[in-house]
């Protein structure tokens, strides 16, 4: 199994920045892609950004130019640098690890990001 622990959420004013971290442990050899998803109140979970082992990156259109995903393979950690935050970025942010060979997705418990004056 793979365990994912997120950190770095909190309350920030519009225009501010936050950095989320997600540390993976356990059967980390299973992990191919890692990424971040978010779920706002009353909405479905949506993709924010993903990054492969070879650092191929994909962003949701809504965060392009504002968010940056990165990955430290030796530390088994993925980061999400969020700049120019907007109230509509308010959500619970979930870390995801995907295993292609095992066809499984692993999820963290989530960290709340609130963007408010």
VOBA-1610 file (N, C-alpha, C; in pm, whole numbers, padded with zeros to 5 digits, always signed):
BEGIN
Unk+00082-00119+00000Unk+00000+00000+00000Unk+00087+00125+00000Unk+00025+00235-00036Unk+00091+00365-00039Unk+00015+00459+00054Unk+00089+00528+00137Unk+00029+00629+00224Unk+00074+00767+00177Unk-00021+00859+00175Unk+00006+00996+00132Unk-00037+01092+00243Unk+00051+01184+00279Unk+00021+01281+00383Unk+00045+01421+00329Unk-00064+01499+00325Unk-00054+01637+00276Unk-00029+01734+00391Unk+00030+01847+00356Unk+00048+01955+00452Unk+00056+02087+00376Unk+00036+02196+00449Unk+00055+02329+00389Unk-00071+02408+00362Unk-00187+02350+00387Unk-00310+02425+00364Unk-00328+02534+00469Unk-00430+02617+00449Unk-00459+02722+00545Unk-00543+02832+00484Unk-00549+02942+00558Unk-00626+03059+00516Unk-00531+03163+00457Unk-00566+03214+00341Unk-00483+03314+00275Unk-00573+03416+00207Unk-00525+03538+00198Unk-00601+03642+00131Unk-00590+03630-00021Unk-00688+03680-00093Unk-00677+03681-00240Unk-00548+03748-00285Unk-00485+03686-00383Unk-00356+03735-00431Unk-00237+03675-00359Unk-00264+03604-00252Unk-00156+03544-00173Unk-00107+03412-00230Unk-00016+03350-00155Unk+00047+03225-00199Unk+00045+03122-00088Unk+00044+02997-00129Unk+00060+02883-00038Unk+00138+02775-00110Unk+00205+02692-00032Unk+00276+02578-00089Unk+00228+02452-00019Unk+00174+02360-00097Unk+00130+02232-00045Unk+00239+02128-00067Unk+00249+02037+00029Unk+00342+01925+00017Unk+00267+01795+00038Unk+00317+01691-00026Unk+00258+01558-00009Unk+00371+01457-00006Unk+00384+01390+00107Unk+00490+01290+00124Unk+00430+01150+00110Unk+00493+01070+00028Unk+00450+00932+00007Unk+00537+00836+00085Unk+00475+00731+00136Unk+00549+00626+00206Unk+00483+00492+00178Unk+00550+00386+00221Unk+00497+00253+00195Unk+00554+00196+00066Unk+00469+00139-00016Unk+00513+00072-00140Unk+00532+00175-00251Unk+00626+00263-00232Unk+00643+00375-00324Unk+00689+00330-00463Unk+00743+00208-00473Unk+00785+00159-00604Unk+00666+00146-00698Unk+00545+00142-00640Unk+00424+00128-00721Unk+00388+00258-00794Unk+00440+00371-00746Unk+00393+00501-00793Unk+00453+00540-00927Unk+00366+00577-01020Unk+00409+00636-01146Unk+00386+00786-01142Unk+00262+00827-01161Unk+00229+00969-01161Unk+00184+01013-01022Unk+00209+01139-00994Unk+00153+01201-00873Unk+00084+01331-00912Unk-00006+01373-00827Unk-00077+01495-00864Unk-00162+01549-00752Unk-00229+01658-00783Unk-00318+01725-00691Unk-00456+01740-00755Unk-00556+01713-00674Unk-00695+01734-00711Unk-00758+01822-00604Unk-00872+01879-00634Unk-00940+01960-00534Unk-01091+01942-00544Unk-01156+01966-00431Unk-01301+01955-00427Unk-01355+02072-00347Unk-01429+02158-00415Unk-01493+02272-00351Unk-01629+02228-00298Unk-01682+02300-00201Unk-01814+02264-00146Unk-01920+02257-00254Unk-01991+02146-00256Unk-02100+02128-00352Unk-02056+02095-00492Unk-01927+02072-00511Unk-01877+02041-00645Unk-01804+01908-00646Unk-01784+01857-00767Unk-01711+01732-00781Unk-01560+01756-00771Unk-01489+01650-00736Unk-01344+01659-00732Unk-01291+01682-00873Unk-01192+01771-00886Unk-01137+01803-01017Unk-00985+01802-01014Unk-00929+01775-01130Unk-00783+01773-01142Unk-00729+01915-01133Unk-00617+01928-01061Unk-00545+02055-01055Unk-00417+02045-01138Unk-00335+01944-01107Unk-00209+01926-01179Unk-00156+01787-01154Unk-00087+01732-01253Unk-00022+01603-01238Unk+00120+01610-01291Unk+00204+01518-01243Unk+00343+01513-01287Unk+00387+01368-01291Unk+00451+01330-01400Unk+00499+01193-01414Unk+00639+01179-01355Unk+00688+01055-01354Unk+00825+01032-01305Unk+00927+01107-01390Unk+00897+01122-01518Unk+00989+01195-01606Unk+00955+01343-01612Unk+00870+01387-01518Unk+00837+01528-01501Unk+00759+01587-01617Unk+00679+01505-01682Unk+00581+01558-01777Unk+00464+01609-01694Unk+00425+01734-01717Unk+00329+01802-01632Unk+00201+01838-01708Unk+00091+01829-01637Unk-00039+01869-01691Unk-00109+01956-01588Unk-00164+02068-01633Unk-00237+02158-01545Unk-00381+02176-01593Unk-00470+02198-01499Unk-00604+02244-01535Unk-00593+02386-01589Unk-00678+02419-01684Unk-00673+02553-01745Unk-00690+02662-01640Unk-00767+02634-01537Unk-00799+02735-01437Unk-00680+02775-01350Unk-00575+02693-01351Unk-00459+02723-01265Unk-00332+02751-01344Unk-00337+02736-01474Unk-00217+02758-01556Unk-00165+02900-01536Unk-00034+02911-01518Unk+00029+03041-01497Unk+00029+03086-01353Unk-00046+03017-01267Unk-00053+03056-01125Unk+00003+02947-01034Unk-00020+02821-01068Unk+00023+02708-00986Unk+00140+02638-01053Unk+00229+02583-00971Unk+00342+02507-01022Unk+00355+02377-00942Unk+00353+02265-01013Unk+00372+02135-00948Unk+00516+02092-00967Unk+00571+02030-00865Unk+00707+01977-00875Unk+00716+01849-00794Unk+00822+01774-00820Unk+00834+01642-00756Unk+00979+01616-00721Unk+01000+01570-00600Unk+01132+01531-00552Unk+01131+01379-00538Unk+01187+01311-00637Unk+01181+01165-00637Unk+01255+01103-00517Unk+01378+01147-00484Unk+01446+01086-00369Unk+01367+01103-00238Unk+01293+01214-00225Unk+01216+01238-00104Unk+01073+01185-00114Unk+01037+01131-00230Unk+00902+01078-00252Unk+00796+01182-00218Unk+00820+01304-00260Unk+00734+01416-00225Unk+00695+01494-00349Unk+00572+01538-00352Unk+00524+01625-00458Unk+00476+01755-00395Unk+00500+01865-00465Unk+00466+01996-00413Unk+00371+02067-00509Unk+00296+02161-00454Unk+00212+02247-00536Unk+00229+02390-00485Unk+00300+02470-00563Unk+00316+02611-00531Unk+00199+02687-00593Unk+00123+02754-00509Unk+00003+02824-00555Unk+00022+02974-00535Unk+00023+03048-00643Unk+00038+03193-00638Unk-00088+03260-00693Unk-00100+03388-00664Unk-00215+03467-00714Unk-00347+03396-00685Unk-00361+03351-00562Unk-00479+03272-00526Unk-00606+03356-00534Unk-00714+03289-00573Unk-00844+03352-00589Unk-00944+03284-00496Unk-01052+03352-00462Unk-01153+03287-00377Unk-01204+03156-00438Unk-01209+03148-00569Unk-01258+03025-00632Unk-01158+02909-00622Unk-01040+02934-00570Unk-00945+02826-00544Unk-00974+02758-00410Unk-01067+02813-00334Unk-01102+02753-00205Unk-01156+02612-00225Unk-01093+02517-00156Unk-01131+02376-00172Unk-01047+02292-00078Unk-01085+02167-00066Unk-00997+02068-00005Unk-00909+02013-00116Unk-00780+02017-00094Unk-00684+01970-00193Unk-00634+01832-00154Unk-00644+01740-00248Unk-00607+01601-00225Unk-00485+01563-00309Unk-00394+01495-00245Unk-00280+01439-00315Unk-00317+01302-00373Unk-00269+01276-00492Unk-00298+01149-00560Unk-00169+01086-00607Unk-00162+00954-00595Unk-00053+00877-00654Unk-00114+00767-00738Unk-00069+00756-00860Unk-00125+00659-00953Unk-00023+00553-00986Unk-00068+00428-00982Unk+00016+00316-01021Unk-00039+00257-01149Unk+00037+00265-01256Unk-00009+00209-01382Unk-00007+00057-01381Unk+00102+00000-01331Unk+00116-00145-01335Unk+00015-00214-01244Unk-00021-00153-01134Unk-00120-00211-01044Unk-00261-00154-01069Unk-00271-00060-01159Unk-00401+00003-01193Unk-00473+00050-01068Unk-00402+00125-00986Unk-00460+00173-00861Unk-00430+00321-00841Unk-00520+00385-00770Unk-00501+00523-00728Unk-00504+00529-00576Unk-00411+00606-00522Unk-00403+00626-00379Unk-00430+00774-00351Unk-00496+00799-00235Unk-00535+00936-00202Unk-00493+00972-00061Unk-00455+01098-00044Unk-00436+01149+00090Unk-00569+01190+00149Unk-00567+01236+00275Unk-00690+01273+00342Unk-00736+01414+00305Unk-00647+01491+00247Unk-00683+01625+00202Unk-00638+01733+00298Unk-00615+01851+00242Unk-00582+01968+00322Unk-00664+02086+00270Unk-00721+02161+00364Unk-00813+02268+00327Unk-00738+02396+00293Unk-00772+02453+00179Unk-00721+02584+00139Unk-00840+02679+00130Unk-00831+02787+00205Unk-00937+02886+00205Unk-00879+03020+00162Unk-00937+03077+00056Unk-00891+03206+00006Unk-01003+03307+00033Unk-00976+03397+00125Unk-01079+03490+00169Unk-01015+03616+00225Unk-01083+03733+00204Unk-01027+03858+00258Unk-01018+03854+00410
//
